[in-house]
Amino acid sequence: MTVRHDVHSSGIPAYCLSCQARRRGLCSALDPDRLAKLAKTSSRHSVEPGVELIGDAEALNSYSNVLSGVVKLTKSLSDGRQQIVGLQFAPDFLGQPFKAKSAIHAEAATTVSLCSFPKAAIEQMMKQSPELEHRLLRQTLNELDEAREWMVTLGCKTAPEKVASFLLMIARNIGSSVGPAARSACFDLPLTRADISDFLGITNETVSRQLTRLRMDGVIRIENNRRVTVDDMSRLEQRCGGRRPGRNRPIYET
């Protein structure tokens, strides 16, 4: 890949130029000098599905940008029961600044690529760059809005609308034609049927039944029980009920 260098990209590490976190995520708040400084402390790595990224109540020593894949966030009860409370996609920021311990469990739902850096490096850079701290605050507020939207999905929508809303959220974040204006999408389901039922608060049988109904109605196509194609996103939107699911906007909108 040929990368064009100009006054705005001079000094930025080459692998940062094509990174979503640089263009749309946390690192877009950094000027070239600070980005180059942060890059010196960072490391890129991939993890396989099922690998724990952050343990519940675990000491936080590093943060990460999600470069690709899907991260599953869960909360646990004292008796061991768990609830999926959210999903993270590229270029989300993984971690909770200013907290000594994690309040959530994070696990790779798919193969996930991460760019990680020490906690101290990010917190020091926030002191030097108010814009970086501002971006983190905006991400936190966006995540709060998305959590409230999902509460509406879980509390008010019917089972068919819940499944359609879940598929639309995935299509807009990991589909091959992602974005609010995309007319079609193709993606692999990042969660098992059991995880989807947990996330939506419905049974496995209901999830399977609703996926079959969407397939029979021509809204989606399913191959190998996991590969989903949406030929017309507007038809899927119509199955979502009165409110669209979260992530129907840029993560760091003004």
N, C-alpha and C positions, 0 to 999 in steps of 0.2 A: 504494500500500500504506500502511495506517495503522499507525504504530508506537506502542505504548503506552510512555509514559515513566513511570518511578517512581524510587524512591530508588536502585535498583540500576543504572539505565540513565542517570540524569541526568548530562549532561556527555559522554556517549559520542557520537561522530559518528554521524549517522543511518545512513550506509551500512555502518557496522560492526555495527549491531544485528542485521541480517538475515544477516550473513556467517557461514559455517560455521566459519571460523577463530576467530571470536569465541566461538561456542557450543561447539565441539568441538576446536578446534585450539590452536595456540600462544598466540594472543592472549587466550584464556580465562584465562590466568594473570595478566593485567594488570588492575589496578584502573582505574576510569574516567579518573583523572588521567593515568596513564602511557599508557593506550591513546590518549587524545586527543593526548598529546605525540608518540607514535609515528606517529599518523595524519598529523600535520603534515609528516612526512618521507617519507611513502609516496606511491606512485603506482600507479594501476590501469591495466592495459593488456591487450590481447589479442594473441595471436600465432597465425599460421596453422600447419597441420601441416607438419612438416619443418624448421621454423625451430630453429636451435640456441639453447638457453637458457644452457647452461654448456659451455664447451669443456674437453676433457681437458687437465689440467695448466695450466689458465687461472687467472690471478690472480683471487681472489674479492674483489669490491668491493661486492656487494649480496646480499641474500637475498630470498626470496619465499614467500608463502603461495599454494598452488594453490587457486583459487576454483572452477574448473570445468575439465573436460577431463582428458586423460590425458598424463602425461609419461613418456617412454621413457628409461631409463637404460642406458648401454652402457659396456663396457670394451674397449679396443683393445690388440692385440698390436703388437709392433715391426714386423711385416711387413704391417700394415694390416688384418688380420682383426679383426672386431668380434663381440662377444657381448652380447645383451640380458641384463642382470642384474637388472632390476627395473622396476616400473611405479609411478608415483605418481599419487594421486588427491586430490581435495579432501577434507579441508583440510590436506593434507600440507605440511610445511615443506621448501622447496627450498634446499639449501645445506649447508655443513659448517662450523659455527662453530669458531673457533680454528685454522683451517687457512689458510695463506697462498694455497695453490693447490688447485684442484679435483683430486680423484682419480678423477673419473668424468665421462662426457659425458652431458649431458641435452638432450633434443630433444622438441619438441612432437609427440606422436603424433596428436593431434586438434587442433582449435582449442582453445587453452588461455587461460583468463583468470587473470591473476596480480595479486597485490598485492605490490609490491616496496618495499624500504626499504634505506637504506645499511647496509653491514656495521658501520660505526662506531656507528650508532644502536642496533642490536640488542645489540652487545657491551657498550656503555655501560649499556644498560638491564638487562642480565643482572647487572651489578655492583650495581645498585640493587634488583633484584628476585630474590631467591633462588628464588622460585616459578617464574619464567620459566626459569631455568637448570635447575630440577628437571624442568620439562615437556620441555625439549629432551633431557635424559638419558632420560626415560621413552620419548620417541619413538624415540631411538636404540636402546634396549633392545627395543622392540616391533619395529623394523625388523630387528634381529638375530634375534629369534624367527621372524619371517616368512621371513627368508632361510633359516633352518634347516628350516622346514616345507617351503619350496619345494625344498630339496635332497632331501628325502624324496620329493617328487613326481617330481623328475627322476631320482632314483636307483633308486626301488623300483616306481613305478607303470608299468602298461602304457600303450601308446599311447592306447587308448580312455579310460583313467582320466585321463591327462594332459590330453587335450582337454576332457573334462568338468570337470576341476578348473579349467582356465583359464576356461571359460565361467562357472563358478560364481563365481570371483573377480571377473570383470568385472560379472556381474549384481548382485553385492552392493555394488559400489562406484559404478557409473554407471547401473544400471537404474532405470527410472521408479518402481519400488516397492522402493527399496533398503532394506537392513537385514536382520539375522539372522532376523527373524520374517516377512519378506515371503514370500508364497506364490507370487508370480509376478513377472516382470520383463520389460522390453522395452528393448533397447539396440542401438546400432550397434557393430559390432566396431571397436575402436580401432586394431588392427594389421592389416596385410596378411597374406595367407596365408604369405608368405615370412617375415615377422617372427614370426608365431606359431610356425612350424616352427623358427626360430632359438631362440626363447624356450623351447620345449619339448624341443629336441634331437631332433626327428623330421623326416621329409621333408615337402615341400609336398604330395605325393601322399597321404601318410598323414593329414595334417591334413584335406584335402578329403574323403578316404574316411570318416574318423571323423565329420565334420560331417554328411555324407550319411547315415550310419548312425543318428545321433541324430535326424535329421529323419525318416527312414523309420520309426523306432520311435516317433515322436510325442513325443519328449522336448523337442524344440525345433521352432520354425518359422522359416524363413529367407526374407526377401523382398529382392529386388534384390541378392542375393549378399552382403549386409552387415548388414541389419536382422534381429536375432534376437529372437524372443519365446519366453519360457519360461513356459508356463501353469501348471506344477506344479514348484516348486523342489525339492520332496522327491524327485521322480523324477530330477532332475539330480544331486542329492546322492548318490543310490544308485549312480550311475555313476562316482563319484569314488574308489571304493576305500575303504580302511580309515581314511584320514586326510582331514580337510577341508582345503582350501587356506587360505592366510593371509587375514587381514582378516575373520575371523569374530567380531570383537569390536570395541568402541569403541577408537579409536586411543590415547586417553589413559586407559585403565582404571586403576584403583587396584590 
